[in-house]
């Protein structure tokens, strides 16, 4: 989307353009902060990584969060049902009907989602997200707004860094308005899609980037078996992913076993562009949420 179209959806001028973010003098610091905060959410929890970290799985989970907040009990077409999820996931080209069935079943077993008959039509089952899912969503939001707070402390992201239940719901409802923008930004970096479409792909990349940045080098030493254990995949899967990345000239594998992985300039640049796009999206959603929050009537008091 062009900025003018985003501003139309936002209802006002952008506070920071994509290019403003990418060229910000503290962008490097924000990138390090994001990688650290992201890994704090997922590091050491291989089950959570296997459950959510892959583009199709996360898209379904994220879509369910936003669709649930946009429901109107009087309008059947807005209900969060497995059929509605399948329709949206098909439109996004993210998962087959069978895959959606499998993912929803796993989320229910893991306690992230529940299913119960609709009060309006007992033949229809309505999906809902649990408090466990919402707690994870809050941690995820903190990780993704932390780098914006580094660049623009004057914007005061505290309402989303420690959201009330009402603000979290409003934020997710507002994000649904900008879903097309988010998808376009996601698809704009094909190099990143290699990692996002692979089980535990982005955590593996984040671990490589973190190791390289801490060493102050373009090389990282992350053994395949060790990083696989961290994120619930085998060392062979890690090797397969990085071999595919090497074929696309994104990394260079100098020593067997992950003991010396060179992160090539195109991967650094693609990751920076993807992060800037994500920050741009999140700032737009936050600004729109604050507009909606300020415009809503205060809650009644007893």
BELRA-V564342 format. One record per residue. N is the residue number from 1. RES is the residue in three letters. PHI is phi in whole degrees, 0 to 359 (NA if undefined). PSI is psi in radians with two decimals (999 if undefined). OMEGA is omega in degrees with one decimal (none if undefined). Layout:
# BELRA-V564342
N,RES,PHI,PSI,OMEGA  N,RES,PHI,PSI,OMEGA
This chain:
# BELRA-V564342
1,UNK,NA,2.52,172.9  2,UNK,285,2.73,-179.3  3,UNK,304,-0.65,-177.6  4,UNK,296,-0.62,178.3  5,UNK,289,-0.68,177.3  6,UNK,295,-0.72,178.6  7,UNK,297,-0.60,177.2  8,UNK,295,-0.78,177.3  9,UNK,295,-0.67,-178.5  10,UNK,289,-0.56,-177.7  11,UNK,84,0.40,180.0  12,UNK,177,3.11,-178.3  13,UNK,289,2.65,174.8  14,UNK,293,2.54,174.8  15,UNK,275,-0.51,178.5  16,UNK,208,2.19,178.0  17,UNK,279,2.93,176.3  18,UNK,305,-0.79,-177.7  19,UNK,291,-0.61,176.1  20,UNK,302,-0.77,-178.2  21,UNK,292,-0.83,-176.7  22,UNK,297,-0.59,-177.1  23,UNK,263,0.10,-178.6  24,UNK,297,2.38,-178.0  25,UNK,298,-0.34,179.4  26,UNK,257,0.29,-176.2  27,UNK,298,-0.71,179.3  28,UNK,301,-0.71,177.4  29,UNK,295,-0.71,179.3  30,UNK,295,-0.67,178.7  31,UNK,299,-0.83,179.0  32,UNK,299,-0.72,-178.7  33,UNK,296,-0.72,179.9  34,UNK,297,-0.85,-178.7  35,UNK,301,-0.76,179.1  36,UNK,297,-0.80,-177.6  37,UNK,291,-0.66,177.4  38,UNK,299,-0.80,-178.4  39,UNK,291,-0.45,174.5  40,UNK,297,-0.57,-179.0  41,UNK,287,-0.71,-170.3  42,UNK,250,-0.35,-175.8  43,UNK,296,2.36,178.0  44,UNK,80,0.10,178.6  45,UNK,232,1.25,-176.1  46,UNK,300,-0.52,178.5  47,UNK,297,-0.77,-179.9  48,UNK,296,-0.67,177.5  49,UNK,297,-0.83,-179.6  50,UNK,296,-0.58,-177.4  51,UNK,288,-0.67,-167.4  52,UNK,237,-0.51,-169.8  53,UNK,271,1.55,171.6  54,UNK,185,2.45,-166.3  55,UNK,304,-0.74,-179.5  56,UNK,294,-0.77,-179.8  57,UNK,296,-0.83,-177.6  58,UNK,292,-0.66,179.8  59,UNK,299,-0.73,179.2  60,UNK,295,-0.81,179.3  61,UNK,300,-0.81,-178.6  62,UNK,293,-0.71,178.6  63,UNK,297,-0.73,179.1  64,UNK,298,-0.71,178.1  65,UNK,301,-0.81,-176.9  66,UNK,286,-0.67,-180.0  67,UNK,295,-0.64,-178.5  68,UNK,299,-0.70,-178.3  69,UNK,288,-0.37,-177.7  70,UNK,267,0.08,-177.3  71,UNK,291,2.54,170.9  72,UNK,235,2.00,-177.1  73,UNK,305,-0.44,-178.3  74,UNK,273,-0.11,-177.6  75,UNK,238,1.79,-175.9  76,UNK,305,-0.63,-175.7  77,UNK,294,-0.24,-179.8  78,UNK,263,-0.08,-175.9  79,UNK,292,2.50,177.5  80,UNK,276,1.65,178.2  81,UNK,241,2.89,178.6  82,UNK,294,-0.55,176.5  83,UNK,296,-0.72,178.1  84,UNK,295,-0.71,177.3  85,UNK,298,-0.74,179.3  86,UNK,298,-0.71,179.8  87,UNK,298,-0.84,-178.6  88,UNK,292,-0.74,-179.9  89,UNK,296,-0.61,176.4  90,UNK,293,-0.71,178.5  91,UNK,298,-0.62,-179.8  92,UNK,277,-0.16,-179.4  93,UNK,68,0.55,-171.3  94,UNK,258,-0.46,-175.5  95,UNK,197,2.63,176.2  96,UNK,279,2.91,177.7  97,UNK,303,-0.75,-178.9  98,UNK,296,-0.69,179.2  99,UNK,295,-0.70,178.3  100,UNK,297,-0.78,177.2  101,UNK,305,-0.80,-178.0  102,UNK,296,-0.79,-177.3  103,UNK,293,-0.74,178.9  104,UNK,297,-0.72,178.7  105,UNK,298,-0.73,179.8  106,UNK,293,-0.71,178.9  107,UNK,296,-0.63,178.2  108,UNK,292,-0.79,179.8  109,UNK,297,-0.65,-178.1  110,UNK,282,-0.09,179.1  111,UNK,83,0.30,177.9  112,UNK,266,-0.32,-175.4  113,UNK,216,2.62,176.6  114,UNK,229,2.79,-179.7  115,UNK,225,2.31,178.9  116,UNK,209,2.74,-178.7  117,UNK,297,2.53,177.1  118,UNK,293,2.47,176.0  119,UNK,290,-0.39,-179.6  120,UNK,274,-0.52,-177.8  121,UNK,208,1.80,-173.8  122,UNK,294,-0.21,178.0  123,UNK,282,-0.29,-176.4  124,UNK,255,2.33,177.4  125,UNK,260,2.27,-179.6  126,UNK,258,2.32,176.6  127,UNK,271,2.63,176.1  128,UNK,213,2.66,177.0  129,UNK,269,2.48,-177.8  130,UNK,270,3.02,176.5  131,UNK,297,-0.56,176.6  132,UNK,301,-0.74,178.3  133,UNK,292,-0.68,-178.9  134,UNK,291,-0.62,176.9  135,UNK,295,-0.72,176.1  136,UNK,296,-0.69,179.3  137,UNK,299,-0.70,178.7  138,UNK,297,-0.75,178.3  139,UNK,296,-0.67,179.1  140,UNK,295,-0.74,179.2  141,UNK,297,-0.73,178.6  142,UNK,301,-0.79,-179.4  143,UNK,299,-0.62,-175.4  144,UNK,272,-0.29,174.3  145,UNK,263,-0.26,179.4  146,UNK,303,-0.76,179.2  147,UNK,293,-0.54,175.6  148,UNK,294,-0.65,178.6  149,UNK,295,-0.51,176.4  150,UNK,292,-0.75,-177.0  151,UNK,282,-0.69,-171.7  152,UNK,228,1.18,179.5  153,UNK,300,-0.44,-179.1  154,UNK,291,-0.26,179.5  155,UNK,280,-0.26,175.4  156,UNK,53,1.42,-179.8  157,UNK,273,0.21,-176.0  158,UNK,305,-0.66,179.7  159,UNK,302,-0.50,179.2  160,UNK,260,-0.33,176.9  161,UNK,284,-0.46,176.0  162,UNK,220,1.21,-168.8  163,UNK,283,2.53,166.6  164,UNK,288,2.87,177.7  165,UNK,302,-0.73,-178.1  166,UNK,295,-0.73,-178.2  167,UNK,290,-0.68,178.4  168,UNK,300,-0.77,178.3  169,UNK,296,-0.78,-179.6  170,UNK,296,-0.70,179.0  171,UNK,298,-0.78,-179.5  172,UNK,293,-0.68,178.2  173,UNK,296,-0.71,180.0  174,UNK,292,-0.68,-178.9  175,UNK,301,-0.54,-179.4  176,UNK,299,-0.56,178.8  177,UNK,297,-0.51,-175.3  178,UNK,253,0.35,-176.5  179,UNK,300,-0.68,-179.1  180,UNK,295,-0.70,177.4  181,UNK,299,-0.80,-179.5  182,UNK,299,-0.72,-179.6  183,UNK,292,-0.70,178.8  184,UNK,296,-0.69,178.1  185,UNK,294,-0.71,179.8  186,UNK,298,-0.75,-175.9  187,UNK,280,-0.11,-175.9  188,UNK,282,-0.19,-178.1  189,UNK,238,1.44,-176.7  190,UNK,301,-0.54,178.4  191,UNK,298,-0.64,179.4  192,UNK,287,-0.52,-179.3  193,UNK,297,-0.50,176.0  194,UNK,304,-0.71,-178.8  195,UNK,278,-0.69,-177.4  196,UNK,292,-0.47,-178.8  197,UNK,268,0.09,-178.9  198,UNK,249,2.43,178.0  199,UNK,305,2.16,-178.9  200,UNK,62,0.29,-174.8  201,UNK,299,-0.85,-177.5  202,UNK,290,-0.71,174.7  203,UNK,302,-0.64,177.2  204,UNK,297,-0.81,177.8  205,UNK,298,-0.77,179.9  206,UNK,300,-0.68,178.2  207,UNK,296,-0.70,176.6  208,UNK,296,-0.83,-179.3  209,UNK,298,-0.75,-179.6  210,UNK,298,-0.78,179.8  211,UNK,298,-0.73,179.7  212,UNK,293,-0.76,-178.5  213,UNK,294,-0.66,178.5  214,UNK,292,-0.53,177.8  215,UNK,276,-0.16,-177.1  216,UNK,64,0.66,-173.5  217,UNK,219,2.98,174.5  218,UNK,267,-0.01,-179.6  219,UNK,251,2.56,178.0  220,UNK,230,2.57,175.3  221,UNK,244,1.73,-179.9  222,UNK,225,1.81,-176.8  223,UNK,298,2.39,-177.1  224,UNK,306,-0.82,-178.6  225,UNK,296,-0.70,-178.8  226,UNK,294,-0.82,-178.1  227,UNK,290,-0.56,175.6  228,UNK,297,-0.75,177.9  229,UNK,298,-0.65,-179.6  230,UNK,298,-0.63,-170.7  231,UNK,242,0.25,170.4  232,UNK,76,0.46,174.7  233,UNK,232,2.92,-179.5  234,UNK,279,2.79,174.6  235,UNK,299,-0.58,178.3  236,UNK,296,-0.64,178.3  237,UNK,292,-0.67,176.8  238,UNK,297,-0.80,179.7  239,UNK,299,-0.73,-179.8  240,UNK,298,-0.75,179.2  241,UNK,297,-0.82,-176.7  242,UNK,288,-0.51,174.2  243,UNK,294,-0.72,176.2  244,UNK,296,-0.68,177.8  245,UNK,294,-0.62,178.1  246,UNK,294,-0.66,178.5  247,UNK,297,-0.44,177.6  248,UNK,264,0.20,178.3  249,UNK,62,0.54,178.3  250,UNK,268,-0.53,175.0  251,UNK,223,2.93,173.1  252,UNK,228,2.13,-178.5  253,UNK,267,1.89,-174.3  254,UNK,267,-0.56,-177.2  255,UNK,228,2.47,-177.8  256,UNK,298,2.62,173.6  257,UNK,84,0.08,179.0  258,UNK,86,0.23,-176.5  259,UNK,282,-0.21,173.8  260,UNK,204,1.71,-179.7  261,UNK,248,2.09,177.7  262,UNK,269,2.19,177.0  263,UNK,270,2.02,-173.9  264,UNK,283,2.75,-176.3  265,UNK,306,-0.65,-178.1  266,UNK,295,-0.61,178.6  267,UNK,288,-0.73,175.1  268,UNK,303,-0.84,-176.0  269,UNK,294,-0.72,179.8  270,UNK,295,-0.71,178.8  271,UNK,295,-0.71,177.7  272,UNK,297,-0.74,179.0  273,UNK,294,-0.71,179.2  274,UNK,296,-0.74,179.3  275,UNK,295,-0.74,178.2  276,UNK,298,-0.70,177.4  277,UNK,296,-0.72,177.8  278,UNK,296,-0.73,179.3  279,UNK,294,-0.69,176.5  280,UNK,301,-0.85,179.4  281,UNK,300,-0.84,-176.3  282,UNK,294,-0.60,177.6  283,UNK,292,-0.71,177.4  284,UNK,299,-0.81,-179.4  285,UNK,296,-0.71,179.4  286,UNK,296,-0.79,179.7  287,UNK,299,-0.73,178.9  288,UNK,293,-0.66,178.4  289,UNK,295,-0.74,179.1  290,UNK,295,-0.65,176.4  291,UNK,298,-0.79,179.6  292,UNK,294,-0.67,179.8  293,UNK,295,-0.78,-178.7  294,UNK,291,-0.47,-177.8  295,UNK,274,-0.26,-176.8  296,UNK,279,2.58,-179.8  297,UNK,292,2.59,179.3  298,UNK,296,2.60,179.9  299,UNK,293,2.50,179.9  300,UNK,292,2.50,178.9  301,UNK,250,2.62,-179.0  302,UNK,289,999,none
